[in-house]
């Protein structure tokens, strides 16, 4: 069963990589959406199998650590091809892939990855170190070769401008004018705070992404039982080296991923108060954590009743206020409008990758999608509550993933990288449901 789950996680990862950003730049009308429907159905079917497949059901056990390691080698080759395409496609924006540097970095890494696929016995730490090094090398190559420009992707540049304003004692939520564009900072204060140290140190802000992704991976690996670190290292390698993640070198989500990993590691170790504090920080960083929090509280209710639920709610509020509090007095209205309200004026959902929201906006206006999402979230939560769900970390993750997936599919704005975010709790779920993470009485104290 455990390898079936890993197989379905890999299938989901492959679908996400195939769809990517929804083939941005090509026609994205109704014909494009019809092409996406089979992929959407396939994604949902694979997710159902991951979360609910029984011992007797599901796909044949085609997944194994050896096959998965060979897939990571293929991923790295595809990533190099994608980087070559990216440097050509965005050449007018200053993208220049340094061929000698690329060869000097990736020929040894490909040799090491090839060695991992050929040796019968492999050290788990060595697998983790090689795959993480390959990811970091790819990111550094992107930093050296590809300038961070808002004309390619404005996510990290907007965060950098807001942090720069903050450094100069200017309201980061003030309207920003860049060339012929106008920006209202669209993120929660925690996202700005997460990247602030790197902006203050005058580093490329993508170094922040490297730190948060590496820390997330290290936490997942550290939490694993010693005898299961081999499988966990391979699963991490699949995620870290998936071509779409490396191609999207300018993502802003890694701080959110790190908080999610920290929350569930703390829950696994029975440190629920600390998990609540981190959950508060996570909700101050990214609004998708708001979808997960009710299931965290339902877990508290199942474990120790209403008093525990109230206590963890207060601790989460404290964690959230510690990060976002300094910005609330001057920018509460702007935060609400910029993060949610400004997406209500579109004729159809802006959804190029797999989604359902595009079709729904033929029936209801895009500004009503948020109400539909709220109804769906309440329905899922009530159903989970009635079934006495979320009694364990595994079940809490299961219902959290369902809610977050449904919310994403019906969002007014759906970007391909949202599905990379979904893969993070799915990866954690795979480790927890398979029993690959250590119990509190089996502490992991090293990365060996």
C-alpha positions in Angstrom: 0.0 0.0 0.0 2.8 2.4 0.9 4.3 2.2 -2.6 0.9 2.6 -4.2 0.6 5.9 -2.4 4.0 7.0 -3.5 3.0 5.9 -7.1 -0.1 8.0 -7.0 1.8 11.0 -5.7 4.3 10.6 -8.5 1.4 10.4 -11.0 0.0 13.7 -9.6 3.5 15.2 -9.9 3.8 14.1 -13.5 0.4 15.6 -14.4 1.3 18.9 -12.7 4.6 19.0 -14.7 2.9 18.2 -17.9 0.3 21.0 -17.5 2.7 23.5 -16.0 1.4 27.0 -16.5 -1.3 25.9 -19.0 0.9 26.6 -22.0 1.0 30.3 -21.4 1.1 32.4 -24.5 -1.0 30.1 -26.6 -4.8 30.5 -27.2 -6.5 30.0 -23.8 -10.2 30.1 -24.9 -12.8 27.4 -24.7 -10.8 25.0 -27.0 -7.9 25.2 -24.6 -10.2 24.4 -21.6 -11.7 21.4 -23.4 -8.1 20.1 -23.8 -7.6 20.5 -20.1 -10.7 18.6 -19.0 -9.2 15.1 -19.3 -6.1 16.3 -17.4 -8.4 17.7 -14.7 -10.3 14.5 -14.4 -7.1 12.5 -14.3 -5.7 14.7 -11.6 -8.8 14.3 -9.5 -8.9 10.5 -10.1 -5.2 10.2 -9.0 -5.9 12.4 -6.0 -8.8 10.1 -4.9 -6.6 7.1 -5.2 -3.8 8.7 -3.2 -6.2 9.7 -0.4 -8.7 6.8 -0.4 -7.4 3.8 -2.2 -7.9 0.6 -0.1 -5.5 -2.2 0.4 -7.2 -4.2 -2.3 -7.7 -1.4 -4.8 -5.5 1.1 -6.7 -2.9 0.8 -9.4 -0.4 -2.1 -9.6 2.7 -1.4 -7.6 4.8 0.1 -10.3 6.6 2.5 -8.0 9.8 1.6 -6.4 12.8 3.7 -5.1 14.9 2.5 -7.9 12.4 3.5 -10.6 11.8 6.8 -8.9 15.6 7.5 -8.9 15.8 6.9 -12.6 12.9 9.3 -13.0 14.8 12.0 -11.1 17.7 11.6 -13.6 15.2 12.1 -16.5 13.7 15.1 -14.7 17.1 16.8 -14.5 17.7 16.3 -18.2 14.3 17.7 -19.0 15.0 20.6 -16.7 18.2 21.5 -18.6 16.2 21.4 -21.9 13.5 23.7 -20.3 16.2 26.1 -19.1 17.6 26.2 -22.7 14.1 26.9 -24.0 13.6 29.6 -21.3 16.8 31.4 -22.2 15.8 31.5 -25.8 12.2 32.4 -25.2 13.1 35.3 -22.9 16.3 36.4 -24.6 14.8 39.9 -25.2 14.5 40.2 -21.4 18.2 39.5 -20.8 18.0 35.8 -20.3 21.4 34.3 -21.2 22.2 30.7 -20.2 26.0 30.4 -19.6 27.0 27.2 -21.4 30.3 26.7 -19.8 28.9 27.3 -16.3 26.0 25.0 -17.1 28.3 22.2 -18.2 30.7 22.7 -15.3 27.8 22.4 -12.8 25.5 19.8 -14.3 27.8 17.2 -15.9 29.1 16.2 -12.4 25.5 16.3 -11.0 24.2 14.1 -13.8 27.1 11.7 -13.2 26.2 11.6 -9.5 22.5 11.1 -10.2 23.4 8.5 -12.8 25.5 6.8 -10.1 22.5 6.8 -7.7 20.4 4.9 -10.3 23.0 2.2 -10.9 24.2 1.2 -7.4 22.2 -1.5 -5.6 22.9 0.0 -2.1 22.6 3.7 -1.5 22.9 5.8 1.6 19.7 7.8 2.2 21.7 10.9 3.2 23.7 10.7 0.0 20.5 10.6 -2.1 19.1 13.6 -0.2 22.3 15.5 -0.4 22.8 14.9 -4.2 19.2 15.8 -5.1 19.1 18.9 -2.9 22.5 20.0 -4.3 21.1 19.6 -7.8 18.1 21.8 -7.0 20.3 24.5 -5.4 22.7 24.4 -8.4 19.8 24.9 -10.8 18.5 27.8 -8.8 22.0 29.4 -8.7 22.3 28.9 -12.4 19.0 30.7 -12.8 20.1 33.6 -10.6 23.4 34.0 -12.6 21.8 33.6 -16.0 18.3 35.0 -15.7 17.7 38.5 -14.4 14.7 39.0 -12.1 12.4 41.2 -14.2 8.7 42.1 -13.8 8.3 41.7 -17.6 8.8 38.0 -17.2 7.1 37.5 -13.8 6.2 40.2 -11.4 5.8 38.1 -8.2 9.2 38.5 -6.6 9.9 41.9 -8.0 6.7 43.3 -6.4 7.8 41.8 -3.1 11.2 43.3 -3.5 9.8 46.7 -4.2 7.5 46.5 -1.2 10.4 45.5 1.0 12.5 48.3 -0.4 9.8 50.7 0.4 9.7 49.3 3.9 13.5 49.8 4.2 12.9 53.5 3.3 10.0 53.9 5.8 7.5 54.1 3.0 4.1 52.3 3.3 4.7 49.0 1.4 1.0 48.9 0.5 1.2 52.3 -1.3 0.4 52.1 -5.0 3.6 51.4 -7.0 4.1 52.8 -10.5 6.6 50.9 -12.7 7.0 52.1 -16.3 3.5 51.9 -17.8 2.2 49.5 -15.0 0.5 50.2 -11.8 0.8 47.7 -8.9 -1.1 47.3 -5.6 1.0 44.9 -3.4 -1.2 41.8 -3.6 0.3 39.7 -0.8 -0.2 39.4 2.9 2.3 41.1 5.2 4.0 37.9 6.2 5.2 37.3 2.6 6.9 40.6 2.7 8.4 39.8 6.1 9.6 36.4 5.0 11.8 37.9 2.2 12.7 41.1 4.0 16.1 39.8 5.4 17.3 39.0 1.9 16.2 42.4 0.5 17.8 44.1 3.4 21.1 42.2 2.8 20.9 43.3 -0.9 20.8 39.7 -2.1 18.9 38.4 -5.0 15.6 37.6 -3.5 15.6 34.1 -5.0 18.2 33.1 -2.5 15.3 33.3 0.0 13.5 30.7 -2.0 16.5 28.5 -1.9 16.8 28.8 1.9 13.1 28.0 2.4 12.9 25.1 0.0 16.1 23.6 1.5 14.8 24.0 5.0 11.5 22.4 4.1 13.2 19.4 2.5 15.6 19.0 5.5 12.6 19.0 7.9 10.8 16.4 6.0 13.9 14.2 5.8 14.8 14.7 9.4 11.3 13.7 10.5 11.6 10.3 8.8 12.2 7.1 10.6 15.8 5.9 10.1 14.7 2.8 8.3 12.5 4.8 5.9 14.7 7.6 5.0 15.7 6.0 1.8 12.1 6.2 0.5 11.6 9.7 1.9 14.8 10.9 0.2 13.7 9.6 -3.1 10.3 11.1 -2.8 11.9 14.5 -1.9 14.2 14.1 -4.9 11.2 13.7 -7.2 9.7 16.9 -6.0 12.9 19.0 -5.8 14.0 18.0 -9.3 10.6 18.1 -11.0 11.2 20.3 -14.1 8.3 22.7 -13.5 9.5 23.6 -10.1 13.1 24.4 -11.4 11.7 26.1 -14.5 9.7 28.4 -12.2 12.8 29.8 -10.5 11.0 33.0 -9.6 8.2 31.6 -7.3 7.3 33.4 -4.1 5.6 30.4 -2.4 8.6 28.7 -0.6 8.1 30.6 2.7 4.5 29.3 2.8 5.8 25.8 2.0 8.2 26.0 4.9 5.5 26.9 7.4 3.3 24.1 6.2 6.1 21.5 6.7 6.9 23.0 10.1 3.3 22.8 11.2 2.9 19.1 10.3 6.3 18.1 11.7 5.3 19.7 15.0 1.9 18.0 14.9 3.6 14.7 14.3 5.9 15.3 17.3 2.9 16.3 19.4 4.0 19.9 19.8 0.6 21.3 19.1 1.0 24.7 20.8 4.1 25.4 18.6 2.2 24.2 15.6 -0.6 26.6 16.3 1.9 29.5 16.6 3.4 28.6 13.3 0.0 28.2 11.7 -0.7 31.8 12.7 2.5 32.9 11.0 1.5 30.8 7.9 -1.9 32.5 7.8 -0.1 35.9 7.8 2.0 34.8 4.9 -0.5 33.3 2.5 -4.3 33.2 2.4 -4.5 29.5 1.3 -3.5 28.6 4.9 -6.9 30.0 6.0 -8.4 27.0 4.2 -6.4 24.5 6.2 -6.7 26.1 9.7 -10.3 24.8 10.4 -9.2 21.2 10.0 -6.2 21.9 12.3 -8.8 23.1 14.9 -11.0 20.1 14.3 -8.0 17.9 15.1 -7.6 19.7 18.3 -11.3 19.2 19.1 -11.0 15.5 18.5 -8.0 15.1 20.6 -8.8 17.2 23.7 -12.1 19.0 23.3 -13.1 22.6 23.1 -10.7 24.0 25.6 -7.7 22.8 23.5 -9.4 24.2 20.4 -9.8 27.7 22.0 -6.2 27.6 23.3 -4.8 26.8 19.9 -7.0 29.4 18.2 -5.6 32.1 20.6 -2.0 30.9 20.0 -2.6 31.1 16.2 -4.0 34.6 16.5 -0.9 35.5 18.5 1.4 34.1 15.8 -0.5 35.9 13.1 -0.6 39.2 14.9 3.2 39.0 15.7 3.8 39.1 11.9 1.0 41.1 10.4 0.1 43.3 13.4 2.4 46.2 12.6 0.8 46.6 9.2 -2.9 46.4 10.2 -3.4 49.9 11.5 -2.2 51.6 8.3 -3.1 49.1 5.7 -6.1 46.9 6.7 -8.3 48.1 3.9 -5.6 47.9 1.3 -4.6 44.4 2.4 -8.2 43.2 2.1 -8.6 44.8 -1.4 -5.2 43.8 -2.8 -5.2 40.2 -1.7 -8.9 39.3 -2.5 -11.0 42.2 -3.9 -9.0 43.2 -7.0 -9.7 39.8 -8.7 -13.5 40.3 -8.8 -13.7 42.4 -12.0 -12.7 39.7 -14.6 -15.2 38.4 -17.2 -14.0 34.8 -16.7 -11.7 33.1 -14.3 -8.1 33.5 -15.3 -7.3 29.8 -15.3 -4.9 28.4 -17.8 -3.9 25.2 -16.0 -6.3 22.5 -14.8 -9.4 24.1 -13.2 -13.1 24.1 -12.9 -13.6 27.8 -12.3 -13.5 28.7 -16.0 -16.6 26.6 -16.7 -18.5 27.8 -13.6 -18.1 31.5 -14.7 -20.5 30.7 -17.6 -23.1 30.2 -14.9 -22.1 32.8 -12.3 -20.1 36.0 -12.4 -16.4 35.7 -11.3 -17.0 38.0 -8.3 -19.4 35.3 -7.0 -16.8 32.6 -7.1 -15.6 33.4 -3.6 -19.1 32.8 -2.3 -19.2 29.5 -4.1 -15.8 28.6 -2.6 -17.1 29.5 0.9 -20.1 27.3 0.5 -18.0 24.4 -0.7 -15.5 24.8 2.1 -18.3 24.9 4.7 -19.9 21.8 3.1 -16.6 19.8 3.2 -16.0 20.9 6.8 -19.5 20.0 8.0 -19.2 16.6 6.2 -15.8 16.0 7.8 -17.2 17.0 11.2 -20.2 14.7 10.9 -18.0 11.8 10.0 -15.8 12.5 13.1 -12.9 13.2 10.8 -9.5 14.7 11.6 -8.9 12.5 14.6 -5.4 11.7 13.4 -2.7 13.7 11.6 -3.2 11.4 8.5 -6.9 12.2 8.4 -6.3 15.9 9.1 -4.0 16.0 6.1 -6.5 14.1 4.0 -9.3 16.5 4.5 -7.0 19.5 4.3 -5.8 18.4 0.9 -9.4 17.8 -0.3 -10.5 21.3 0.8 -7.4 23.1 -0.6 -7.8 21.2 -3.9 -11.4 22.1 -4.3 -10.7 25.7 -3.4 -7.9 25.9 -5.9 -10.0 24.4 -8.7 -12.7 27.0 -8.2 -10.5 30.0 -7.6 -11.0 33.0 -9.8 -7.2 33.0 -10.5 -5.6 29.6 -11.1 -1.8 29.5 -11.8 0.1 26.3 -12.5 2.3 26.9 -9.5 -0.7 26.5 -7.2 -0.4 22.8 -7.9 3.2 22.8 -6.7 1.8 24.1 -3.5 -0.8 21.3 -3.3 2.0 18.8 -3.9 3.7 19.8 -0.6 0.9 18.6 1.8 0.4 15.6 -0.6 4.1 14.7 -0.1 3.7 15.0 3.6 0.5 13.0 3.6 2.3 10.2 1.7 5.1 10.1 4.3 2.6 10.1 7.3 0.1 7.7 5.8 2.8 5.2 5.0 4.3 5.4 8.5 7.5 6.8 7.1 7.7 9.6 9.7 9.1 8.8 13.2 6.7 8.8 16.2 7.5 11.0 19.2 9.0 8.1 21.1 11.3 7.4 18.1 13.0 10.8 17.8 15.3 11.5 14.8 18.2 13.5 16.0 20.5 13.6 12.9 20.5 13.8 9.2 22.4 10.6 8.8 
